[in-house]
């Protein structure tokens, strides 16, 4: 028999790299480099057509989710996405991951609407 030792915690977050994002049932965990850039709050953007999820530094709890001490954000739509460990790339001001699907159940503001509301120009 050949045994393999289970990593303490035994979940995706146990071995996350600096430029990775881990999605579990109720939590997103950011690698150290991503967490450092995002700071205390994270804003999340969806590109449903290309199945991309983008993460950007948030200004406050009104427009973003709080990032906790363990580099995680909880109580969000994570359960709607496939669980796993994703390599993230920095593109146009966002840390971006590609997922297999983005359910319609996740509410969003249309791109033109959030530009008008928040003045963002991430996609320009």
MMTF fields as JSON, N, C-alpha, C and O atoms, coordinates in Angstrom:
{
  "mmtfVersion": "1.0.0",
  "mmtfProducer": "UNKNOWN",
  "numBonds": 495,
  "numAtoms": 496,
  "numGroups": 124,
  "numChains": 1,
  "numModels": 1,
  "chainsPerModel": [1],
  "groupsPerChain": [124],
  "chainIdList": ["A"],
  "bondAtomList": [4, 2, 8, 6, 12, 10, 16, 14, 20, 18, 24, 22, 28, 26, 32, 30, 36, 34, 40, 38, 44, 42, 48, 46, 52, 50, 56, 54, 60, 58, 64, 62, 68, 66, 72, 70, 76, 74, 80, 78, 84, 82, 88, 86, 92, 90, 96, 94, 100, 98, 104, 102, 108, 106, 112, 110, 116, 114, 120, 118, 124, 122, 128, 126, 132, 130, 136, 134, 140, 138, 144, 142, 148, 146, 152, 150, 156, 154, 160, 158, 164, 162, 168, 166, 172, 170, 176, 174, 180, 178, 184, 182, 188, 186, 192, 190, 196, 194, 200, 198, 204, 202, 208, 206, 212, 210, 216, 214, 220, 218, 224, 222, 228, 226, 232, 230, 236, 234, 240, 238, 244, 242, 248, 246, 252, 250, 256, 254, 260, 258, 264, 262, 268, 266, 272, 270, 276, 274, 280, 278, 284, 282, 288, 286, 292, 290, 296, 294, 300, 298, 304, 302, 308, 306, 312, 310, 316, 314, 320, 318, 324, 322, 328, 326, 332, 330, 336, 334, 340, 338, 344, 342, 348, 346, 352, 350, 356, 354, 360, 358, 364, 362, 368, 366, 372, 370, 376, 374, 380, 378, 384, 382, 388, 386, 392, 390, 396, 394, 400, 398, 404, 402, 408, 406, 412, 410, 416, 414, 420, 418, 424, 422, 428, 426, 432, 430, 436, 434, 440, 438, 444, 442, 448, 446, 452, 450, 456, 454, 460, 458, 464, 462, 468, 466, 472, 470, 476, 474, 480, 478, 484, 482, 488, 486, 492, 490],
  "bondOrderList": [1, 1, 1, 1, 1, 1, 1, 1, 1, 1, 1, 1, 1, 1, 1, 1, 1, 1, 1, 1, 1, 1, 1, 1, 1, 1, 1, 1, 1, 1, 1, 1, 1, 1, 1, 1, 1, 1, 1, 1, 1, 1, 1, 1, 1, 1, 1, 1, 1, 1, 1, 1, 1, 1, 1, 1, 1, 1, 1, 1, 1, 1, 1, 1, 1, 1, 1, 1, 1, 1, 1, 1, 1, 1, 1, 1, 1, 1, 1, 1, 1, 1, 1, 1, 1, 1, 1, 1, 1, 1, 1, 1, 1, 1, 1, 1, 1, 1, 1, 1, 1, 1, 1, 1, 1, 1, 1, 1, 1, 1, 1, 1, 1, 1, 1, 1, 1, 1, 1, 1, 1, 1, 1],
  "groupList": [{"groupName": "UNK", "atomNameList": ["N", "CA", "C", "O"], "elementList": ["N", "C", "C", "O"], "formalChargeList": [0, 0, 0, 0], "bondAtomList": [1, 0, 2, 1, 3, 2], "bondOrderList": [1, 1, 2], "singleLetterCode": "X", "chemCompType": "L-PEPTIDE LINKING"}],
  "groupTypeList": [0, 0, 0, 0, 0, 0, 0, 0, 0, 0, 0, 0, 0, 0, 0, 0, 0, 0, 0, 0, 0, 0, 0, 0, 0, 0, 0, 0, 0, 0, 0, 0, 0, 0, 0, 0, 0, 0, 0, 0, 0, 0, 0, 0, 0, 0, 0, 0, 0, 0, 0, 0, 0, 0, 0, 0, 0, 0, 0, 0, 0, 0, 0, 0, 0, 0, 0, 0, 0, 0, 0, 0, 0, 0, 0, 0, 0, 0, 0, 0, 0, 0, 0, 0, 0, 0, 0, 0, 0, 0, 0, 0, 0, 0, 0, 0, 0, 0, 0, 0, 0, 0, 0, 0, 0, 0, 0, 0, 0, 0, 0, 0, 0, 0, 0, 0, 0, 0, 0, 0, 0, 0, 0, 0],
  "groupIdList": [1, 2, 3, 4, 5, 6, 7, 8, 9, 10, 11, 12, 13, 14, 15, 16, 17, 18, 19, 20, 21, 22, 23, 24, 25, 26, 27, 28, 29, 30, 31, 32, 33, 34, 35, 36, 37, 38, 39, 40, 41, 42, 43, 44, 45, 46, 47, 48, 49, 50, 51, 52, 53, 54, 55, 56, 57, 58, 59, 60, 61, 62, 63, 64, 65, 66, 67, 68, 69, 70, 71, 72, 73, 74, 75, 76, 77, 78, 79, 80, 81, 82, 83, 84, 85, 86, 87, 88, 89, 90, 91, 92, 93, 94, 95, 96, 97, 98, 99, 100, 101, 102, 103, 104, 105, 106, 107, 108, 109, 110, 111, 112, 113, 114, 115, 116, 117, 118, 119, 120, 121, 122, 123, 124],
  "secStructList": [7, 7, 7, 7, 7, 7, 7, 6, 6, 7, 1, 4, 4, 4, 4, 7, 7, 6, 6, 3, 3, 3, 3, 7, 1, 1, 3, 3, 3, 3, 7, 2, 2, 2, 2, 2, 2, 2, 6, 6, 3, 3, 3, 3, 3, 3, 3, 6, 6, 6, 6, 3, 3, 3, 3, 3, 3, 7, 1, 1, 6, 6, 6, 1, 3, 3, 7, 7, 6, 6, 1, 3, 3, 3, 1, 1, 4, 4, 4, 4, 1, 7, 7, 3, 3, 3, 3, 7, 3, 3, 3, 6, 6, 3, 3, 3, 3, 3, 7, 1, 7, 7, 7, 6, 6, 1, 7, 7, 7, 7, 2, 2, 2, 2, 2, 2, 2, 2, 7, 7, 7, 6, 6, 7],
  "xCoordList": [0.831, 0.0, 0.875, 1.975, 0.349, 1.036, 0.089, -0.988, 0.503, -0.32, 0.203, 1.403, -0.726, -0.372, -0.932, -2.08, -0.137, -0.583, -1.543, -1.275, -2.648, -3.634, -3.129, -2.636, -3.255, -2.85, -3.802, -5.016, -3.249, -4.087, -5.151, -4.846, -6.381, -7.501, -8.151, -9.371, -7.332, -7.819, -8.721, -9.616, -8.514, -9.355, -8.49, -7.273, -9.099, -8.381, -7.477, -6.415, -7.887, -7.163, -5.809, -4.968, -5.59, -4.383, -3.104, -2.05, -3.176, -1.959, -2.078, -1.566, -2.732, -2.955, -1.653, -0.915, -1.392, -0.199, -0.511, -1.667, 0.532, 0.388, -0.592, -1.262, -0.686, -1.559, -2.715, -3.092, -3.265, -4.399, -5.567, -5.396, -6.758, -7.978, -8.674, -8.868, -9.042, -9.707, -11.186, -11.531, -12.042, -13.478, -13.985, -13.807, -14.619, -15.277, -16.756, -17.215, -17.491, -18.942, -19.374, -20.308, -18.706, -19.121, -18.009, -18.21, -16.842, -15.695, -14.844, -14.712, -14.274, -13.216, -11.95, -11.978, -10.846, -9.568, -8.603, -8.503, -7.893, -6.98, -5.538, -5.171, -4.72, -3.292, -2.699, -3.309, -1.508, -0.913, -0.727, -1.003, -0.27, -0.051, -1.371, -1.451, -2.393, -3.704, -4.285, -4.791, -4.211, -4.753, -4.06, -4.703, -2.765, -2.021, -2.526, -2.676, -2.785, -3.275, -4.728, -5.109, -5.533, -6.961, -7.195, -8.029, -6.479, -6.628, -7.783, -8.039, -8.491, -9.523, -10.876, -11.682, -11.126, -12.413, -12.184, -11.245, -13.045, -12.924, -14.251, -15.324, -14.153, -15.319, -15.214, -14.122, -16.354, -16.366, -17.173, -18.267, -16.6, -17.213, -17.331, -16.467, -18.401, -18.637, -18.691, -19.314, -18.046, -18.175, -18.828, -18.146, -20.151, -20.902, -20.581, -20.485, -20.418, -20.163, -18.869, -18.837, -17.819, -16.516, -16.235, -15.155, -17.206, -17.095, -15.892, -15.105, -15.771, -14.68, -15.225, -16.296, -14.473, -14.8, -13.606, -12.472, -13.865, -12.805, -12.907, -14.002, -11.755, -11.679, -10.82, -9.707, -11.332, -10.61, -10.664, -11.537, -9.722, -9.679, -10.959, -11.351, -11.603, -12.809, -12.492, -11.461, -13.385, -13.164, -13.757, -13.209, -14.891, -15.569, -16.548, -16.671, -17.239, -18.178, -19.469, -20.25, -19.704, -20.921, -20.785, -21.726, -19.621, -19.42, -18.634, -18.584, -18.019, -17.196, -17.443, -18.071, -16.93, -16.998, -15.76, -14.67, -15.916, -14.788, -13.871, -14.324, -12.57, -11.557, -11.062, -10.542, -11.224, -10.88, -9.39, -8.646, -8.963, -7.558, -6.914, -5.74, -7.641, -7.091, -7.145, -7.125, -7.214, -7.281, -8.522, -8.485, -9.624, -10.835, -12.007, -12.047, -12.954, -14.217, -15.327, -15.335, -16.259, -17.309, -18.683, -18.835, -19.689, -21.069, -21.415, -22.305, -20.723, -20.977, -21.5, -21.915, -21.485, -22.073, -21.208, -21.501, -20.163, -19.21, -19.897, -19.44, -20.972, -21.653, -22.24, -22.543, -22.399, -22.954, -21.904, -22.258, -20.629, -19.549, -18.975, -19.16, -18.272, -17.626, -16.481, -15.655, -16.454, -15.394, -14.083, -14.051, -13.014, -11.714, -10.672, -10.932, -9.493, -8.359, -8.068, -7.83, -8.084, -7.96, -6.72, -6.423, -5.994, -4.883, -5.469, -6.321, -5.016, -5.53, -4.501, -3.294, -5.007, -4.16, -4.631, -5.826, -3.684, -4.03, -4.265, -3.34, -5.503, -5.885, -6.769, -7.788, -6.381, -7.189, -7.683, -8.84, -6.806, -7.152, -7.872, -8.285, -8.03, -8.737, -7.887, -7.139, -8.0, -7.482, -8.579, -9.691, -8.303, -9.331, -9.103, -7.98, -10.206, -10.175, -11.235, -12.249, -10.989, -11.952, -12.641, -11.985, -13.976, -14.766, -15.569, -15.659, -16.147, -16.887, -18.28, -18.836, -18.846, -20.178, -20.389, -19.785, -21.258, -21.685, -23.208, -23.814, -23.834, -25.293, -25.988, -25.473, -27.145, -27.946, -28.424, -28.815, -28.398, -28.884, -28.012, -28.441, -26.793, -25.923, -26.31, -26.16, -26.804, -27.254, -26.075, -25.064, -26.22, -25.179, -25.803, -27.003, -24.966, -25.361, -24.768, -23.603, -25.533, -25.062, -23.817, -23.697, -22.893, -21.632, -21.837, -21.159, -22.749, -22.978, -23.541, -23.226, -24.372, -24.939, -23.867, -23.839, -22.966, -21.967, -20.949, -20.384, -20.692, -19.818, -20.445, -19.766, -21.743, -22.429, -22.515, -22.379, -22.743, -22.894, -21.559, -21.443, -20.547, -19.287, -18.146, -17.108, -18.311, -17.277, -16.094, -15.015, -16.26, -15.17, -14.902, -15.812, -13.649, -13.278, -12.399, -11.483, -12.672, -11.836, -11.782, -10.725, -12.866, -12.93, -12.685, -12.878, -12.269, -12.033, -10.583, -10.214],
  "yCoordList": [-1.191, 0.0, 1.255, 1.275, 2.291, 3.577, 4.628, 4.866, 5.249, 6.265, 7.65, 7.854, 8.596, 9.991, 10.765, 10.557, 11.646, 12.434, 13.525, 14.208, 13.684, 14.714, 16.048, 16.134, 17.086, 18.427, 18.897, 18.726, 19.486, 19.991, 20.915, 21.809, 20.705, 21.46, 20.713, 20.748, 20.035, 19.168, 19.83, 19.177, 21.106, 21.764, 22.578, 22.652, 23.177, 23.906, 25.0, 25.266, 25.634, 26.785, 26.413, 27.287, 25.143, 24.719, 24.965, 25.194, 24.92, 25.051, 26.119, 25.938, 27.197, 28.261, 29.028, 29.363, 29.295, 30.03, 31.528, 31.93, 32.357, 33.812, 34.396, 35.386, 33.792, 34.322, 33.37, 33.166, 32.799, 31.9, 32.378, 33.103, 31.948, 32.215, 30.878, 30.118, 30.602, 29.359, 29.639, 30.576, 28.822, 28.958, 27.699, 26.59, 27.884, 26.769, 27.121, 28.095, 26.353, 26.528, 27.932, 28.488, 28.504, 29.814, 30.85, 31.953, 30.521, 31.392, 31.52, 30.573, 32.698, 32.931, 33.197, 33.966, 32.576, 32.851, 33.321, 32.717, 34.408, 35.006, 34.677, 34.694, 34.378, 34.207, 35.499, 36.561, 35.413, 36.574, 37.788, 38.912, 37.582, 38.732, 39.417, 40.645, 38.627, 39.184, 39.906, 41.022, 39.267, 39.865, 41.188, 42.13, 41.263, 42.491, 43.633, 44.762, 43.347, 44.377, 44.75, 45.913, 43.77, 44.02, 44.833, 45.738, 44.525, 45.268, 44.783, 43.582, 45.717, 45.376, 45.024, 44.337, 45.49, 45.232, 44.805, 45.266, 43.925, 43.449, 43.666, 43.376, 44.178, 44.305, 43.212, 42.892, 42.648, 41.49, 41.818, 42.378, 41.451, 41.721, 40.417, 39.546, 40.296, 39.085, 39.406, 40.386, 38.589, 38.622, 37.294, 36.295, 37.299, 36.055, 35.41, 34.187, 36.223, 35.69, 34.877, 33.788, 35.395, 34.729, 33.885, 33.309, 33.81, 33.034, 33.47, 32.645, 34.784, 35.341, 36.015, 36.622, 35.9, 36.587, 37.469, 36.994, 38.765, 39.713, 40.248, 40.434, 40.493, 40.98, 42.238, 42.246, 43.299, 44.567, 45.121, 44.769, 45.983, 46.647, 47.451, 48.238, 47.248, 47.989, 49.141, 49.149, 50.115, 51.3, 51.143, 51.657, 50.421, 50.314, 49.14, 48.451, 48.922, 47.807, 48.026, 47.09, 49.233, 49.505, 48.955, 48.363, 49.145, 48.688, 47.392, 46.785, 46.954, 45.745, 44.824, 45.195, 43.605, 42.61, 42.748, 43.014, 42.572, 42.663, 41.46, 40.318, 41.741, 40.687, 40.512, 41.451, 39.32, 39.036, 38.766, 38.707, 38.605, 38.409, 37.251, 37.338, 36.191, 35.034, 35.17, 34.166, 36.396, 36.677, 36.092, 35.706, 36.022, 35.459, 36.414, 37.302, 36.201, 36.939, 35.903, 34.919, 36.117, 35.127, 35.726, 36.934, 34.843, 35.292, 35.841, 36.681, 35.374, 35.881, 34.765, 33.718, 34.971, 34.057, 32.836, 32.111, 32.579, 31.508, 30.163, 29.378, 29.893, 28.605, 28.427, 27.305, 29.521, 29.46, 29.039, 28.623, 29.142, 28.814, 27.441, 26.912, 26.867, 25.575, 25.737, 26.641, 24.85, 24.884, 24.461, 23.584, 25.094, 24.732, 25.794, 26.809, 25.539, 26.431, 26.975, 26.204, 28.292, 28.926, 29.804, 30.54, 29.726, 30.631, 31.957, 31.981, 33.049, 34.374, 35.15, 35.012, 35.97, 36.862, 38.286, 38.539, 39.216, 40.622, 41.24, 41.327, 41.675, 42.235, 43.465, 43.396, 44.57, 45.794, 46.196, 46.578, 46.107, 46.539, 45.51, 45.818, 44.291, 43.229, 41.969, 41.661, 41.247, 39.881, 38.995, 38.997, 38.244, 37.53, 36.022, 35.54, 35.284, 33.824, 33.39, 34.064, 32.265, 31.683, 30.528, 29.646, 30.542, 29.488, 28.751, 29.214, 27.619, 26.822, 27.371, 27.147, 28.096, 28.677, 29.806, 29.835, 30.734, 31.8, 31.792, 32.238, 31.296, 31.194, 32.553, 33.559, 32.56, 33.781, 34.255, 35.413, 33.372, 33.71, 34.756, 35.351, 34.988, 35.983, 37.354, 37.602, 38.247, 39.568, 40.483, 40.476, 41.267, 42.219, 43.525, 43.61, 44.523, 45.805, 45.82, 45.463, 46.219, 46.322, 47.202, 48.162, 46.878, 47.605, 49.112, 49.878, 49.542, 50.981, 51.596, 52.739, 50.846, 51.369, 51.566, 52.61, 50.572, 50.746, 51.8, 52.431, 52.016, 53.129, 54.445, 55.315, 54.588, 55.823, 56.006, 57.12, 54.898, 54.976, 55.207, 56.09, 54.415, 54.446, 55.143, 55.416, 55.436, 56.118, 55.245, 55.769, 53.934, 53.025, 53.01, 53.174, 52.812, 52.689, 51.453, 51.479, 50.374, 49.18, 48.586, 48.119, 48.593, 47.865, 48.75, 48.307, 49.978, 50.895, 50.88, 51.592],
  "zCoordList": [0.0, 0.0, 0.0, 0.553, -0.637, -0.659, -0.101, -0.648, 0.99, 1.625, 1.268, 1.088, 1.169, 0.98, 2.16, 2.553, 2.72, 3.86, 3.388, 2.399, 4.089, 3.783, 4.314, 5.439, 3.496, 3.916, 5.004, 4.892, 6.053, 7.139, 6.571, 5.782, 6.965, 6.432, 5.285, 5.121, 4.49, 3.43, 2.406, 1.87, 2.118, 1.135, 0.179, 0.351, -0.808, -1.849, -1.298, -1.859, -0.208, 0.306, 0.912, 1.12, 1.194, 1.895, 1.101, 1.694, -0.208, -1.003, -2.089, -3.193, -1.791, -2.769, -3.033, -2.106, -4.308, -4.723, -4.775, -4.644, -4.968, -4.897, -5.909, -5.616, -7.104, -8.156, -8.443, -9.597, -7.395, -7.54, -6.688, -5.708, -7.095, -6.341, -6.14, -7.089, -4.913, -4.562, -4.289, -3.568, -4.87, -4.644, -3.964, -4.468, -2.811, -2.126, -1.994, -2.59, -1.234, -1.171, -0.756, -1.334, 0.235, 0.749, 0.774, 1.282, 0.236, 0.422, -0.837, -1.612, -1.025, -2.0, -1.205, -0.244, -1.586, -0.937, -2.017, -3.085, -1.723, -2.677, -2.311, -1.136, -3.32, -3.106, -2.572, -2.694, -1.979, -1.297, -2.204, -1.786, -3.426, -4.318, -4.663, -4.692, -4.922, -5.25, -4.036, -4.155, -2.869, -1.639, -1.325, -0.862, -1.572, -1.303, -2.19, -1.721, -3.452, -4.374, -4.107, -4.241, -3.731, -3.51, -2.241, -2.231, -1.192, 0.055, 0.91, 0.984, 1.563, 2.548, 1.935, 2.562, 0.719, 0.076, -1.371, -2.02, -1.873, -3.247, -3.978, -3.449, -5.194, -6.06, -7.121, -7.592, -7.489, -8.378, -9.631, -9.563, -10.778, -12.075, -12.863, -12.772, -13.631, -14.419, -15.905, -16.312, -16.702, -18.155, -18.521, -18.749, -18.572, -18.789, -20.134, -20.231, -21.162, -22.502, -22.548, -23.122, -21.952, -21.983, -20.737, -20.608, -19.818, -18.578, -17.737, -17.271, -17.556, -16.775, -15.527, -15.55, -14.436, -13.191, -12.872, -12.816, -12.663, -12.368, -10.953, -10.423, -10.347, -8.975, -8.945, -9.472, -8.329, -8.258, -6.841, -6.047, -6.55, -5.243, -5.039, -5.9, -3.899, -3.559, -2.636, -1.964, -2.607, -1.772, -0.374, 0.601, -0.283, 0.999, 0.969, -0.043, 2.082, 2.199, 1.431, 1.259, 0.971, 0.197, -1.21, -1.737, -1.827, -3.207, -3.301, -4.371, -2.211, -2.254, -1.084, -0.092, -1.222, -0.155, 0.725, 0.22, 2.026, 2.96, 2.78, 2.697, 2.721, 2.68, 4.113, 4.716, 4.647, 6.038, 6.211, 5.232, 7.446, 7.796, 7.032, 6.674, 6.779, 6.069, 4.556, 3.844, 4.057, 2.616, 1.961, 0.792, 2.709, 2.132, 2.239, 3.091, 1.349, 1.364, 1.477, 0.738, 2.394, 2.632, 2.39, 2.207, 2.394, 2.293, 0.926, 0.797, -0.086, -1.427, -2.32, -1.823, -3.595, -4.565, -4.857, -5.808, -4.09, -4.397, -4.638, -5.47, -3.933, -4.089, -5.493, -5.9, -6.227, -7.58, -8.612, -9.716, -8.269, -9.203, -8.893, -7.797, -9.873, -9.654, -8.661, -8.781, -7.689, -6.691, -7.335, -8.198, -6.903, -7.439, -7.182, -6.536, -7.701, -7.581, -8.972, -9.902, -9.124, -10.432, -10.495, -9.554, -11.611, -11.861, -12.336, -13.224, -11.75, -12.091, -12.899, -12.699, -13.819, -14.618, -14.397, -14.243, -14.381, -14.202, -15.569, -16.378, -15.838, -17.129, -16.925, -16.237, -17.516, -17.523, -16.128, -15.958, -15.151, -13.801, -12.949, -11.831, -13.457, -12.727, -12.649, -13.577, -11.551, -11.475, -12.035, -11.507, -13.079, -13.831, -13.79, -13.942, -13.578, -13.691, -14.697, -14.877, -15.344, -16.282, -15.567, -15.012, -15.586, -14.955, -16.025, -17.162, -15.671, -16.657, -16.939, -18.014, -15.964, -16.166, -15.171, -14.098, -15.55, -14.65, -14.668, -15.642, -13.611, -13.575, -13.654, -13.168, -14.264, -14.357, -12.987, -12.837, -11.987, -10.648, -9.951, -8.962, -10.451, -9.833, -10.379, -11.575, -9.524, -10.004, -10.315, -9.612, -11.377, -11.758, -12.22, -12.481, -12.313, -12.895, -14.295, -14.473, -15.273, -16.644, -16.704, -15.944, -17.603, -17.723, -17.834, -17.15, -18.673, -18.828, -17.558, -17.226, -16.845, -15.608, -14.551, -13.899, -14.36, -13.307, -13.673, -12.78, -14.95, -15.334, -14.901, -14.356, -15.144, -14.781, -13.271, -12.764, -12.548, -11.094, -10.402, -9.553, -10.761, -10.031, -10.773, -10.17, -12.055, -12.804, -13.178, -13.454, -13.198, -13.531, -15.028, -15.841, -15.371, -16.766, -16.978, -17.801, -16.242, -16.316, -17.717, -18.141, -18.429, -19.688, -20.897, -22.029, -20.687, -21.814, -22.254, -23.188]
}
